[in-house]
Amino acid sequence: MKKIIILFFLLSTGKSLLADERAYRKTIDVTKHGVLPDDNQDDSYALQALLKLLEERPGDYTLVFPEGTYNVKRRVSATNLCGTLYVRGAKGTRIIFEDDGFLHLQAKSFKFDLAAPLQRNDNIVHIINKEGFKITPGDILHIGSNSRFDMAWNYKENDTHRIIKVKNNQVSVNSPVLFNYTPQTEDVTTTIYKYLKIDIEDVDFVLGAEKDTAVSSSIRTMVNLTGVSVKMKNAEIRYEGSQRYKHVGFSIVASESVYFDGMVLDNFMYPVLLNYCRNVKAFNTIAYYCRHAYTPAQACYDIYVENLKGVNCHSAMDAHLSFYVHYKNVLDTLATQFPNCRSLGTIIENAKIYVEAEAYQDYAYWSVQTLAPEYEFLSGEFDTRFSNVHWVPKRSSSFNGLTSFTCRKLIVDSCTTSVISYYGDQTVLQEVKVTNSRIGMLRIDGYKTEVNNTIFDGSLFPEAPFVLRFTGRGESRLNNIWIRNYDPDITYLFGYLYNLPTGNSILINNAEICLLKGVCKQFGYPGRTNDGVSLNTAKLEGFVEPYPGELPRFKKEMEKSGREWLMLNRNDKR
């Protein structure tokens, strides 16, 4: 009796437990429209005609690409799409783009003017809809401006949001806007893209090698998606040519939802390049011979990449001037250069980096925050956070480690690296916090530094000229630290310690410090005696060089600790 009731319910709702999702959309076999595999013929014209049909008859479609190779040798473009396109292949299905082959898919769009200035954190946008175009929930709103939001690469203010409600000329979006937009003082463009989702599974996209004997110097882009929600699973994006770090695979612009899973990225400069995108997620990716795997570039927001493996890449991780970028579970092997993130709110978690080259530049990893002061509201709990990161280069230098440039708050937790360093604008830095880590050197050009439960290990930096270096002003505290395995012939406890006239007080509490060469040769603000260093409850083996006489308080604090201060010279030690 219960089974009969359930069956009656399913029939009355028009659904079946066995019904496939494709039953609710039209299925199109592309071969029925002249897009044929394995014939080595150009499928561009047939594919263009099929896309034109989909533009004229918007809806939800499944495009089936049977197993085989399809050839796109010319530009194919559809810029008035809406609805949902499910692109389904099979193992061995691939689309190869040759010669001038290029695919551009864009949602149908309309441009509007703002009816009123738009302030950051607003969720309601007032527009002027002169033509009366129909706007519906689910559409994408993209706002752009000619105002720069950074002082380095001239990136412009941009916002991309999903529309959740429309009332007259008031559009409500699902997330607060990032920037201020004032039409009276800046050029503001407002574009609404009709809802378009492209869902791709089991189809490989291949950019063919250049056929000219003279290799082209221009950068080729294989696929461009604009105003589109993107989902891609179990696919490969590959370039078959010999130019390393040259071309772009997928360029995705103004998308509010991007999802990748089970991807193979091979031999691209940017296999996935993202501009003005929100809510980007990528899982289970392997990248070969790429400059980077995923590249959030201009004004992207909320990027999460998990389970990423890079092999022979420039570096698997990257981010330009974007916001809240999180990499988790990363293995970057045989990297040829250095990871490079310039995003605000960067998290690198559970990452191991193995660089093949000895050194590319003096720094190996840096996170840059160069926003103008009026955009400080974009700061969260931190600008940069490294958690459980292993990065020990073959050749160490003062910046060859977890390095951050001109950020406000740097957090390092449970990491192993040769150097933790901050440099840049000292007036920007607010705090550096290092906990539960093992490092070779700490170099901070700023103030308010806190180090807890950390081992300073000279084996991570065999040629370390010093262990600690602080410049700037403020207060630095080191609690429960162990300094060991340094070469007493070359390593000083402090490097060049340049304090502003306001001073930089340094407290070392509960420490074990091995034999070192000395404190440092230049200590304090020029022309001033520095008495801002305190050492409590410490065990020091001593210094090789005589104790510098300009640090009276440091010596007094050492005597207070009740430990023997060994004034060793080189001959006594030997």
Salt bridges, closest charged atoms under 4 A:
ASP20 OD2 - ARG22 NE 2.96
GLU21 OE2 - ARG25 NH2 3.33
ASP42 OD2 - ARG74 NH1 2.16
GLU98 OE1 - LYS211 NZ 3.30
ASP139 OD2 - LYS194 NZ 2.90
ASP159 OD1 - HIS161 NE2 2.83
ASP159 OD1 - ARG278 NH2 3.98
ASP199 OD1 - ARG88 NH1 3.10
GLU201 OE1 - ARG88 NE 3.90
GLU210 OE2 - ARG220 NH1 3.77
GLU210 OE2 - HIS247 NE2 2.74
GLU236 OE2 - ARG238 NE 2.74
GLU240 OE2 - ARG94 NH1 3.19
GLU240 OE2 - ARG238 NH1 3.25
GLU256 OE1 - ARG162 NE 3.30
ASP318 OD1 - HIS292 NE2 3.32
ASP318 OD2 - HIS320 NE2 3.42
GLU349 OE1 - HIS326 NE2 2.82
ASP383 OD2 - ARG408 NE 3.21
GLU431 OE1 - LYS409 NZ 3.45
ASP445 OD1 - ARG469 NH1 2.71
ASP457 OD2 - ARG438 NH2 2.96
GLU475 OE1 - ARG477 NE 3.15
ASP489 OD1 - ARG570 NH1 2.89
ASP489 OD1 - ARG574 NH2 3.60
GLU541 OE2 - LYS573 NZ 3.62
GLU545 OE2 - LYS517 NZ 3.84
GLU557 OE2 - ARG553 NE 3.80
